[in-house]
Amino acid sequence: MDIVIYIYTGLTALDAIGPYEILSRLPNANIKFVAKEKGVIVTDTHFLKLVAEYDITEINKADILLIPGSVVGFIRESKDTNLLSWINKIDKTTTWTTSVCSGSIILAAAGLLKDKKATSHWGVVHLLKSYGAISTSERYVQEGKIITAQGVSAGIDMSLYLASQIVGEEKAKAYQLFIEYDPKPPFNSGNINEANTASIELAKKILTKEAKKDLTILDIVKNVQSLIKLKHGR
């Protein structure tokens, strides 16, 4: 089973690695980390690095395609016509096409979510509508063979659900136990519908700061409207 995880500069590491921990345990799993160019990929924190052993010209098919999200790098990716063409090509071969966080914006830009329900990180989920998708605040949502997940940690939930569709519920439960995924966060602030106003406002400030840190001056000029939408959530 060929599982292709696309990685790119500025991606959020857990968006890729969370699902990897589940999907790599599927029978005959063959994980391929793929980028536009082979080599080291710097994540959004600039501390952690991942390695792409393949470039997109080498990959023509996949059983599962995963597109992770990022704080702001997804904006660049969603405007890359060569990448979007590649995603469309791979999607035609997949059994499952998936995304985590703002990765769904990239899928939407590729035209794969038009008139479909989809979810994303709360900070960017509103952007789905501009691509003709039907945005929802569900933790993860399936539309045919496409599954999109909310931000970061939701990728684990999505992958466990996907595993249950492939190997059955009992084995998926065993995967969950194996990684001891039993979240009991100390605060009830992991969902924007439950977090208090102070937490939401502080999270927005952090999001904006991280976005600016990950952009060059040229990028800021090119993407000023996208950043405004990102900051104000509309």
MIVEX-574641 format. One record per residue (C-alpha): residue number from 1; residue in three letters; x, y, z. Coordinates in Angstrom, 1 decimal. Example, Ala and Ser with C-alpha at 12.3 -4.5 7.8 and 13.67 -1.06 7.14 Angstrom:
<pts>
+-----+------+--------+--------+--------+
: seq : type :      X :      Y :      Z :
+-----+------+--------+--------+--------+
:   1 :  Ala :   12.3 :   -4.5 :    7.8 :
:   2 :  Ser :   13.7 :   -1.1 :    7.1 :
+-----+------+--------+--------+--------+
</pts>
This chain:
<pts>
+-----+------+--------+--------+--------+
: seq : type :      X :      Y :      Z :
+-----+------+--------+--------+--------+
:   1 :  Met :    0.0 :    0.0 :    0.0 :
:   2 :  Asp :    1.6 :    3.2 :   -1.2 :
:   3 :  Ile :    1.0 :    6.1 :    1.2 :
:   4 :  Val :    2.2 :    9.4 :   -0.1 :
:   5 :  Ile :    2.7 :   12.3 :    2.4 :
:   6 :  Tyr :    3.4 :   15.6 :    0.7 :
:   7 :  Ile :    5.7 :   17.8 :    2.7 :
:   8 :  Tyr :    6.8 :   21.4 :    2.1 :
:   9 :  Thr :    8.6 :   24.3 :    3.7 :
:  10 :  Gly :    6.7 :   25.7 :    6.7 :
:  11 :  Leu :    4.4 :   22.7 :    7.2 :
:  12 :  Thr :    3.3 :   21.8 :   10.7 :
:  13 :  Ala :    5.1 :   18.7 :   11.7 :
:  14 :  Leu :    2.4 :   16.9 :   13.6 :
:  15 :  Asp :    0.0 :   17.3 :   10.6 :
:  16 :  Ala :    2.3 :   14.8 :    8.8 :
:  17 :  Ile :    3.8 :   12.8 :   11.7 :
:  18 :  Gly :    0.5 :   12.2 :   13.6 :
:  19 :  Pro :   -1.1 :   10.4 :   10.7 :
:  20 :  Tyr :    2.2 :    8.7 :    9.9 :
:  21 :  Glu :    2.2 :    7.0 :   13.3 :
:  22 :  Ile :   -1.1 :    5.4 :   12.4 :
:  23 :  Leu :   -0.9 :    4.8 :    8.7 :
:  24 :  Ser :    2.6 :    3.4 :    8.8 :
:  25 :  Arg :    1.1 :    0.4 :   10.7 :
:  26 :  Leu :   -1.3 :   -0.5 :    8.0 :
:  27 :  Pro :   -0.6 :   -3.9 :    6.4 :
:  28 :  Asn :    2.1 :   -3.6 :    3.7 :
:  29 :  Ala :    2.4 :    0.1 :    4.3 :
:  30 :  Asn :    5.0 :    1.9 :    2.1 :
:  31 :  Ile :    5.3 :    5.5 :    3.3 :
:  32 :  Lys :    6.8 :    8.0 :    0.9 :
:  33 :  Phe :    7.6 :   11.5 :    2.0 :
:  34 :  Val :    7.4 :   13.6 :   -1.2 :
:  35 :  Ala :    8.3 :   17.3 :   -1.9 :
:  36 :  Lys :    8.8 :   19.5 :   -4.9 :
:  37 :  Glu :   12.5 :   18.8 :   -4.5 :
:  38 :  Lys :   14.2 :   16.0 :   -2.6 :
:  39 :  Gly :   16.0 :   16.9 :    0.5 :
:  40 :  Val :   15.6 :   18.5 :    3.9 :
:  41 :  Ile :   12.2 :   20.3 :    4.5 :
:  42 :  Val :   12.1 :   22.9 :    7.3 :
:  43 :  Thr :    8.9 :   22.9 :    9.3 :
:  44 :  Asp :    7.0 :   25.9 :   10.6 :
:  45 :  Thr :    9.0 :   26.2 :   13.9 :
:  46 :  His :   12.3 :   26.3 :   12.0 :
:  47 :  Phe :   13.7 :   23.8 :   14.5 :
:  48 :  Leu :   12.4 :   20.5 :   13.2 :
:  49 :  Lys :   13.3 :   19.2 :    9.8 :
:  50 :  Leu :   11.9 :   16.3 :    7.7 :
:  51 :  Val :   13.5 :   14.6 :    4.7 :
:  52 :  Ala :   11.8 :   14.1 :    1.4 :
:  53 :  Glu :   13.3 :   11.1 :   -0.3 :
:  54 :  Tyr :   11.2 :   11.7 :   -3.5 :
:  55 :  Asp :   10.2 :   14.6 :   -5.6 :
:  56 :  Ile :    6.8 :   14.9 :   -7.2 :
:  57 :  Thr :    8.0 :   14.0 :  -10.7 :
:  58 :  Glu :    8.9 :   10.5 :   -9.3 :
:  59 :  Ile :    5.5 :    9.8 :   -7.9 :
:  60 :  Asn :    2.6 :    9.0 :  -10.3 :
:  61 :  Lys :    0.2 :    7.1 :   -8.0 :
:  62 :  Ala :   -0.8 :    6.4 :   -4.5 :
:  63 :  Asp :   -3.3 :    4.4 :   -2.5 :
:  64 :  Ile :   -3.5 :    7.1 :    0.1 :
:  65 :  Leu :   -2.5 :   10.8 :   -0.4 :
:  66 :  Leu :   -2.0 :   13.0 :    2.6 :
:  67 :  Ile :   -1.7 :   16.8 :    2.4 :
:  68 :  Pro :   -0.6 :   18.4 :    5.8 :
:  69 :  Gly :   -1.3 :   22.0 :    6.7 :
:  70 :  Ser :    0.8 :   24.8 :    7.9 :
:  71 :  Val :    0.6 :   28.2 :    9.6 :
:  72 :  Val :    1.0 :   30.1 :    6.3 :
:  73 :  Gly :    2.9 :   28.0 :    3.9 :
:  74 :  Phe :   -0.3 :   26.6 :    2.6 :
:  75 :  Ile :   -1.0 :   29.9 :    0.9 :
:  76 :  Arg :    2.1 :   29.5 :   -1.3 :
:  77 :  Glu :    1.3 :   25.9 :   -2.0 :
:  78 :  Ser :   -2.3 :   26.6 :   -3.0 :
:  79 :  Lys :   -1.1 :   29.0 :   -5.7 :
:  80 :  Asp :    1.4 :   26.6 :   -7.2 :
:  81 :  Thr :   -0.2 :   25.4 :  -10.4 :
:  82 :  Asn :    2.4 :   22.6 :  -10.9 :
:  83 :  Leu :    1.7 :   21.2 :   -7.5 :
:  84 :  Leu :   -2.1 :   21.4 :   -7.9 :
:  85 :  Ser :   -1.8 :   19.6 :  -11.2 :
:  86 :  Trp :    0.2 :   16.9 :   -9.5 :
:  87 :  Ile :   -2.3 :   16.5 :   -6.7 :
:  88 :  Asn :   -5.1 :   16.1 :   -9.3 :
:  89 :  Lys :   -3.1 :   13.5 :  -11.1 :
:  90 :  Ile :   -2.4 :   11.5 :   -7.9 :
:  91 :  Asp :   -6.0 :   11.9 :   -6.7 :
:  92 :  Lys :   -7.2 :   10.1 :   -9.9 :
:  93 :  Thr :   -5.2 :    7.0 :   -8.7 :
:  94 :  Thr :   -6.0 :    7.1 :   -4.9 :
:  95 :  Thr :   -8.4 :    5.0 :   -2.8 :
:  96 :  Trp :   -8.2 :    7.8 :   -0.2 :
:  97 :  Thr :   -7.2 :   11.4 :   -0.5 :
:  98 :  Thr :   -6.8 :   13.2 :    2.9 :
:  99 :  Ser :   -5.7 :   16.4 :    4.5 :
: 100 :  Val :   -5.0 :   17.8 :    7.9 :
: 101 :  Cys :   -5.5 :   21.4 :    9.1 :
: 102 :  Ser :   -5.0 :   24.0 :    6.3 :
: 103 :  Gly :   -4.0 :   21.2 :    3.9 :
: 104 :  Ser :   -7.7 :   21.1 :    3.0 :
: 105 :  Ile :   -7.2 :   24.6 :    1.5 :
: 106 :  Ile :   -4.6 :   23.1 :   -0.9 :
: 107 :  Leu :   -7.0 :   20.3 :   -1.8 :
: 108 :  Ala :   -9.7 :   22.9 :   -2.4 :
: 109 :  Ala :   -7.4 :   25.0 :   -4.6 :
: 110 :  Ala :   -6.8 :   21.9 :   -6.6 :
: 111 :  Gly :  -10.6 :   21.8 :   -7.2 :
: 112 :  Leu :  -11.1 :   18.6 :   -5.3 :
: 113 :  Leu :  -13.6 :   20.0 :   -2.7 :
: 114 :  Lys :  -16.0 :   21.9 :   -4.9 :
: 115 :  Asp :  -19.6 :   21.3 :   -3.5 :
: 116 :  Lys :  -18.2 :   19.0 :   -0.9 :
: 117 :  Lys :  -18.3 :   19.3 :    2.9 :
: 118 :  Ala :  -14.8 :   19.9 :    4.3 :
: 119 :  Thr :  -13.1 :   21.1 :    7.5 :
: 120 :  Ser :   -9.9 :   22.8 :    8.4 :
: 121 :  His :   -8.2 :   24.7 :   11.2 :
: 122 :  Trp :  -10.5 :   27.2 :   12.8 :
: 123 :  Gly :   -8.2 :   30.0 :   11.7 :
: 124 :  Val :   -8.6 :   29.3 :    8.0 :
: 125 :  Val :  -11.8 :   27.2 :    7.6 :
: 126 :  His :  -13.6 :   30.2 :    6.2 :
: 127 :  Leu :  -11.3 :   30.2 :    3.2 :
: 128 :  Leu :  -12.8 :   26.9 :    2.0 :
: 129 :  Lys :  -15.9 :   28.7 :    0.8 :
: 130 :  Ser :  -13.9 :   30.8 :   -1.7 :
: 131 :  Tyr :  -13.1 :   27.5 :   -3.5 :
: 132 :  Gly :  -16.7 :   26.3 :   -3.6 :
: 133 :  Ala :  -16.4 :   23.9 :   -0.7 :
: 134 :  Ile :  -19.0 :   23.6 :    2.1 :
: 135 :  Ser :  -17.1 :   24.4 :    5.3 :
: 136 :  Thr :  -17.9 :   22.6 :    8.5 :
: 137 :  Ser :  -16.5 :   22.6 :   12.1 :
: 138 :  Glu :  -16.5 :   18.8 :   12.4 :
: 139 :  Arg :  -13.4 :   17.2 :   13.8 :
: 140 :  Tyr :  -13.0 :   15.3 :   10.5 :
: 141 :  Val :  -15.4 :   14.8 :    7.6 :
: 142 :  Gln :  -15.6 :   12.2 :    4.9 :
: 143 :  Glu :  -17.0 :   13.0 :    1.4 :
: 144 :  Gly :  -16.6 :    9.9 :   -0.7 :
: 145 :  Lys :  -12.9 :    9.0 :   -0.8 :
: 146 :  Ile :  -11.8 :   12.4 :    0.6 :
: 147 :  Ile :  -11.4 :   12.9 :    4.3 :
: 148 :  Thr :  -10.4 :   16.3 :    5.7 :
: 149 :  Ala :   -9.5 :   17.0 :    9.3 :
: 150 :  Gln :   -9.3 :   20.0 :   11.6 :
: 151 :  Gly :   -6.1 :   21.4 :   12.9 :
: 152 :  Val :   -2.9 :   19.5 :   13.9 :
: 153 :  Ser :   -4.0 :   16.9 :   16.5 :
: 154 :  Ala :   -7.2 :   16.1 :   14.5 :
: 155 :  Gly :   -5.0 :   14.3 :   12.0 :
: 156 :  Ile :   -4.6 :   11.5 :   14.5 :
: 157 :  Asp :   -8.3 :   11.1 :   14.9 :
: 158 :  Met :   -8.8 :   11.2 :   11.1 :
: 159 :  Ser :   -6.1 :    8.6 :   10.6 :
: 160 :  Leu :   -7.6 :    6.2 :   13.2 :
: 161 :  Tyr :  -11.0 :    6.6 :   11.4 :
: 162 :  Leu :   -9.3 :    5.9 :    8.1 :
: 163 :  Ala :   -7.6 :    2.9 :    9.5 :
: 164 :  Ser :  -10.9 :    1.5 :   10.7 :
: 165 :  Gln :  -12.3 :    1.8 :    7.1 :
: 166 :  Ile :   -9.3 :   -0.2 :    5.8 :
: 167 :  Val :   -8.6 :   -2.8 :    8.5 :
: 168 :  Gly :  -11.7 :   -2.7 :   10.6 :
: 169 :  Glu :  -12.6 :   -1.1 :   13.9 :
: 170 :  Glu :  -10.9 :   -3.6 :   16.2 :
: 171 :  Lys :   -7.5 :   -3.3 :   14.6 :
: 172 :  Ala :   -7.8 :    0.5 :   14.5 :
: 173 :  Lys :   -8.6 :    0.4 :   18.2 :
: 174 :  Ala :   -5.4 :   -1.7 :   18.7 :
: 175 :  Tyr :   -3.4 :    1.0 :   16.8 :
: 176 :  Gln :   -4.9 :    3.6 :   19.1 :
: 177 :  Leu :   -3.9 :    1.6 :   22.2 :
: 178 :  Phe :   -0.4 :    0.9 :   20.7 :
: 179 :  Ile :    0.3 :    4.7 :   20.5 :
: 180 :  Glu :   -1.6 :    5.2 :   23.8 :
: 181 :  Tyr :   -3.7 :    7.9 :   22.3 :
: 182 :  Asp :   -6.0 :    8.8 :   25.2 :
: 183 :  Pro :   -6.1 :   12.6 :   25.3 :
: 184 :  Lys :   -7.1 :   14.2 :   28.5 :
: 185 :  Pro :   -6.0 :   17.8 :   28.1 :
: 186 :  Pro :   -5.6 :   20.0 :   31.2 :
: 187 :  Phe :   -7.9 :   22.7 :   29.7 :
: 188 :  Asn :  -11.2 :   22.7 :   27.9 :
: 189 :  Ser :   -9.9 :   25.1 :   25.2 :
: 190 :  Gly :   -9.0 :   22.9 :   22.3 :
: 191 :  Asn :  -12.2 :   23.8 :   20.4 :
: 192 :  Ile :  -13.0 :   27.4 :   19.3 :
: 193 :  Asn :  -16.6 :   26.8 :   20.2 :
: 194 :  Glu :  -15.7 :   26.0 :   23.8 :
: 195 :  Ala :  -12.6 :   28.2 :   24.4 :
: 196 :  Asn :  -13.1 :   31.5 :   26.2 :
: 197 :  Thr :  -12.7 :   34.9 :   24.6 :
: 198 :  Ala :   -9.3 :   35.6 :   26.2 :
: 199 :  Ser :   -7.9 :   32.3 :   24.8 :
: 200 :  Ile :   -9.3 :   32.9 :   21.4 :
: 201 :  Glu :   -7.9 :   36.4 :   21.1 :
: 202 :  Leu :   -4.5 :   35.3 :   22.4 :
: 203 :  Ala :   -4.5 :   32.3 :   20.0 :
: 204 :  Lys :   -5.2 :   34.7 :   17.1 :
: 205 :  Lys :   -2.3 :   36.9 :   18.1 :
: 206 :  Ile :    0.0 :   33.9 :   18.2 :
: 207 :  Leu :   -1.3 :   32.7 :   14.8 :
: 208 :  Thr :   -0.6 :   36.1 :   13.2 :
: 209 :  Lys :    2.8 :   36.3 :   14.8 :
: 210 :  Glu :    3.7 :   32.9 :   13.5 :
: 211 :  Ala :    2.4 :   33.7 :   10.1 :
: 212 :  Lys :    4.5 :   36.8 :    9.7 :
: 213 :  Lys :    7.6 :   34.9 :   11.0 :
: 214 :  Asp :    7.2 :   32.4 :    8.2 :
: 215 :  Leu :    6.9 :   34.9 :    5.4 :
: 216 :  Thr :    9.5 :   36.8 :    3.5 :
: 217 :  Ile :    8.9 :   40.5 :    2.8 :
: 218 :  Leu :    8.0 :   39.6 :   -0.8 :
: 219 :  Asp :    5.6 :   36.9 :    0.4 :
: 220 :  Ile :    3.9 :   39.5 :    2.7 :
: 221 :  Val :    3.4 :   41.8 :   -0.2 :
: 222 :  Lys :    2.0 :   39.1 :   -2.4 :
: 223 :  Asn :   -0.3 :   37.6 :    0.2 :
: 224 :  Val :   -1.4 :   40.6 :    2.1 :
: 225 :  Gln :   -5.1 :   40.0 :    1.4 :
: 226 :  Ser :   -4.8 :   36.3 :    2.5 :
: 227 :  Leu :   -3.1 :   37.4 :    5.7 :
: 228 :  Ile :   -5.9 :   39.9 :    6.4 :
: 229 :  Lys :   -8.5 :   37.1 :    6.0 :
: 230 :  Leu :   -6.3 :   34.8 :    8.1 :
: 231 :  Lys :   -6.1 :   37.4 :   10.9 :
: 232 :  His :   -9.8 :   38.4 :   11.0 :
: 233 :  Gly :  -11.2 :   34.9 :   10.2 :
: 234 :  Arg :  -13.4 :   36.0 :    7.3 :
+-----+------+--------+--------+--------+
</pts>
